[in-house]
Amino acid sequence: MNLTAIVLAAMGGGRLERSLASVAWAEERIVLDPAARHDAPAVPPGVGHVARAAGLGELGSAPWLLLLLEGELASPGLDEVLGRTLAEPSAVTAFGLPLELHALGAQWTSRRAPVRLAARAAARLVVRDGRPELAGQGRMLAGTAGIVAEASPSLEEAVRALDAECGAMAAWLVAGSSRVRLGHLMLPPLATMLRALAARGTSIRPWARWVAAVFAGYRALLVPAKVWELRQRAAVAPAPLAGDSVRRAEA
């Protein structure tokens, strides 16, 4: 299929491999590793590896971009839906894909479909509800096929994965022009929690939805907090001394 599938890497391993395998039908698959946590040899054969923050225009060459976060899977049948959709003449340049969350023995579907498919020329990176999106004017993808987000098997591992995911997103954002204001640390996390509580779905554990909502709110808080931290570190980093440069050159 004539699109580039981008997977934003976090911890790597099986989660990354499953995400990549779910979009094996894409013309190009690229692992974006802005936090530089992985080596190119660890990426499966035939998959590109970008070990730096990069603009969307620099990733692949296909006219359409599909964005996944590590741990997210393209649901079965999504390739067929996308094939039909992109083959139809249309002025639409972006599509929202249904997002189904699997966690703690429960399944929820977000009431707002995140924009994860966009024409390269119109794509722009944003973060909403603590997850990356491709901002653009468009519509929701027809049908039920979309993206499935898999949770870690334990709360301890879920916390580690969440920290790694947010760190990767922050490293990508900080290379651009994103700025963090006080409002980003207050209202978005609360709104994200409320949307998680209002998501459609069922659970066999009465407390699972509340835990999922807390994680969602924390994700929305952690991304801007990490962006702010990275910018503060860059602002106070000492400049190299002239003598150091000379010594390195002589060595």
C-alpha positions in Angstrom: 0.0 0.0 0.0 1.3 3.4 -1.0 1.8 4.8 2.5 4.6 5.1 5.1 3.9 3.5 8.4 5.8 5.3 11.2 6.2 3.6 14.6 7.4 5.8 17.5 9.8 3.6 19.5 9.9 3.6 23.3 11.2 0.5 25.0 11.6 -1.8 22.0 11.4 -5.5 22.1 8.2 -7.5 21.5 5.9 -4.4 21.7 7.8 -2.7 18.9 8.0 -5.9 16.8 4.2 -6.5 17.1 3.4 -2.9 16.1 5.7 -3.2 13.0 4.2 -6.6 12.1 0.7 -5.2 12.2 1.6 -2.8 9.3 3.6 -5.3 7.2 1.3 -4.4 4.3 2.7 -0.8 4.2 5.0 0.2 1.3 7.5 1.6 3.9 7.9 1.0 7.6 10.0 3.3 9.7 11.0 3.1 13.4 11.4 6.7 14.7 13.7 6.7 17.7 14.1 10.3 18.8 15.3 9.3 22.3 18.1 7.2 20.6 17.4 4.1 22.7 17.8 1.5 20.0 20.4 0.4 17.4 19.6 0.0 13.7 20.7 -3.7 13.8 17.9 -4.4 16.4 15.2 -3.2 13.9 13.7 -6.0 11.7 15.0 -6.4 8.2 13.3 -4.2 5.7 12.4 -1.6 8.3 14.0 1.9 8.2 15.5 3.3 11.4 15.6 7.0 12.1 17.6 7.5 15.3 16.9 11.2 15.8 14.0 13.7 15.9 12.8 14.3 12.4 10.2 16.3 10.6 7.3 14.4 9.0 8.5 15.4 5.6 11.8 13.6 6.2 10.2 10.3 7.0 9.8 8.0 4.0 8.6 8.9 0.6 5.0 7.7 0.2 2.3 10.3 -0.2 0.4 9.2 3.0 1.6 8.8 6.5 0.2 6.4 9.1 1.5 7.0 12.7 1.5 4.4 15.5 2.9 4.5 19.0 4.9 1.5 20.1 2.4 -0.9 21.6 -0.4 0.1 19.2 -1.5 -2.3 16.5 -3.3 -1.8 13.2 -6.5 -3.9 13.6 -7.2 -6.7 11.2 -8.8 -5.4 8.0 -7.4 -1.9 8.3 -5.3 -2.4 5.2 -8.4 -3.2 3.2 -10.3 -0.2 4.5 -7.3 2.2 3.8 -6.9 0.7 0.3 -10.5 1.5 -0.6 -10.4 4.9 1.1 -7.2 6.2 -0.5 -8.2 4.9 -3.9 -11.3 7.2 -3.9 -10.9 10.7 -5.3 -11.3 13.1 -2.4 -10.1 16.4 -1.1 -9.8 15.0 2.4 -6.1 15.1 3.6 -6.4 13.5 7.1 -8.4 10.8 8.8 -9.3 9.9 12.4 -8.9 6.3 13.2 -10.9 4.6 15.9 -8.7 3.8 19.0 -9.5 0.8 21.1 -7.7 0.4 24.4 -7.1 -3.0 26.0 -6.1 -2.9 29.6 -6.7 -4.8 32.9 -9.1 -7.2 31.3 -11.2 -4.5 29.7 -11.7 -2.9 26.3 -12.6 0.7 25.7 -13.1 2.7 22.5 -12.3 6.4 22.7 -15.2 8.7 21.7 -12.8 10.9 19.7 -10.9 9.2 16.9 -7.3 10.5 16.9 -5.9 11.7 13.5 -3.3 9.1 12.6 -3.5 9.0 8.8 -2.6 12.1 6.8 -1.3 13.2 3.4 2.4 14.0 3.8 2.0 17.5 2.4 -0.6 18.4 5.0 0.7 16.4 8.1 1.8 18.2 11.2 2.7 16.6 14.5 0.6 17.4 17.6 -0.1 15.6 20.9 -3.6 15.2 22.2 -4.6 13.2 25.2 -0.9 12.4 25.6 -0.7 10.6 22.3 0.8 11.7 19.0 -1.4 12.8 16.1 -1.1 14.1 12.6 -3.1 17.4 12.7 -5.1 18.1 9.7 -8.6 18.8 8.3 -10.4 15.6 7.6 -13.0 13.1 8.7 -13.3 9.8 10.6 -12.4 6.7 8.7 -15.4 4.7 7.7 -15.9 1.4 9.3 -14.7 -0.1 12.6 -11.1 -1.0 11.7 -8.6 1.2 13.4 -5.9 1.0 16.0 -5.7 -1.2 19.1 -3.5 0.0 22.0 -2.2 -2.9 24.1 -1.5 -2.4 27.8 1.5 -3.9 29.6 0.7 -7.1 31.5 1.4 -5.5 34.9 1.1 -2.0 36.5 4.8 -1.9 37.2 5.7 -2.5 33.6 2.9 -0.2 32.4 4.5 2.7 34.4 7.9 2.0 32.8 6.4 1.8 29.3 4.4 5.0 29.9 7.6 6.8 31.0 9.5 5.6 27.9 6.7 6.5 25.5 6.3 10.0 26.9 10.1 10.5 26.8 10.1 9.5 23.1 7.3 11.9 22.3 9.0 14.7 24.3 12.3 14.2 22.4 10.4 14.4 19.1 8.5 17.5 20.2 11.4 19.4 21.7 13.2 19.3 18.3 10.4 21.4 16.9 8.8 24.6 18.0 6.5 23.2 20.8 6.3 25.4 23.9 5.0 24.4 27.3 2.7 26.7 29.2 1.2 26.4 32.7 -2.2 25.6 31.2 -0.7 22.5 29.5 0.0 21.0 32.9 -3.5 21.6 34.3 -6.5 21.4 32.1 -5.5 18.8 29.5 -4.7 16.1 32.0 -8.1 16.6 33.7 -10.0 16.7 30.4 -8.2 13.5 29.3 -9.2 11.7 32.5 -12.8 12.7 31.9 -12.7 11.5 28.3 -11.2 8.2 29.5 -14.0 7.7 32.0 -16.6 8.4 29.3 -15.1 6.0 26.8 -17.4 3.3 25.5 -16.6 -0.2 26.7 -16.9 -2.8 29.5 -14.7 -4.2 32.2 -14.8 -7.3 34.4 -13.1 -5.2 37.2 -15.0 -2.2 38.6 -11.8 -0.3 39.4 -10.2 -0.9 36.0 -11.8 2.2 34.3 -10.6 4.5 37.1 -7.0 3.1 36.8 -7.1 3.6 33.1 -8.4 7.1 33.5 -5.6 7.9 36.0 -3.0 6.6 33.5 -4.5 8.6 30.7 -4.4 11.8 32.7 -0.8 11.1 33.9 0.2 10.6 30.2 -1.3 14.0 29.2 0.7 15.6 32.1 4.0 13.8 31.6 4.5 14.7 27.9 4.6 18.5 28.4 6.5 18.1 31.7 9.2 16.1 29.9 9.3 18.7 27.0 9.8 21.4 29.6 12.5 19.4 31.3 14.4 18.8 28.1 14.3 22.5 27.2 15.5 23.5 30.6 18.5 21.1 30.3 19.4 22.4 26.9 19.2 26.0 28.2 21.6 25.4 31.1 24.0 22.9 29.3 27.6 24.4 29.5 29.1 25.3 26.2 32.4 23.4 25.3 35.6 25.3 26.1 37.8 26.3 23.2 40.7 24.4 24.8 38.7 21.3 24.9 38.0 21.6 21.1 41.7 22.0 20.5 42.6 19.0 22.6 40.1 16.9 20.8 41.4 18.0 17.4 45.0 17.2 18.5 44.0 13.8 19.7 
